[in-house]
Amino acid sequence: VRRVGWKPANPHKADQQTMTLRDTTWHTVLLTLTRQDEFKLSDLGFKDSEKHTVKRCLRELEEYGWIERDSPQHSIWRAGPRFKALARAADERLDAE
């Protein structure tokens, strides 16, 4: 997957007045996958007090196909079919320009 030539700002510095923890989790995971092929929960930089909600969001992202892992017990996440399809479509669009 080709990476677009921009570096996202710190995802935790998003507009905190309008973004919930769930929004920030989705945002952080999707940005993380633009920079690396896989990640662990600890790679995302959330506080211990936030991890219960973050884990719920990861399971939701998995359910929607944005991320996947080898088994429900596995702690390493990677891009799922929906993320890969979006990345391919973006690459094709960039190639067409």
C-alpha positions, 0 to 999 in steps of 0.5 A: 500500500502506497502511503500518501505523502503527508504526516498526520498531526498528533491524533490526540490533539484533535478538537477535544471539544467535539470529539468523544473518546470513541471518535478519537479511537477511530481516528487514531486507529485509522491514522495508525494504519496509514503509518504501520501495518499492525499495532497493539493497543499499547501503541495507540497511546491511550490512558489506562482509564480509557482502555475499556472504551478503546477496546470496545471501539476496536471490537466495533472496528473489527466488526465493521471490517476496518481492522482484523486480528488472527483470533479474538484472543490475539492482541495484534491488529492490522488493516481489515478488508474495508480499510484495504479496499479504501486504500486501494481505491485511494491509490487508484485515484492518485495513480489516475491523477 
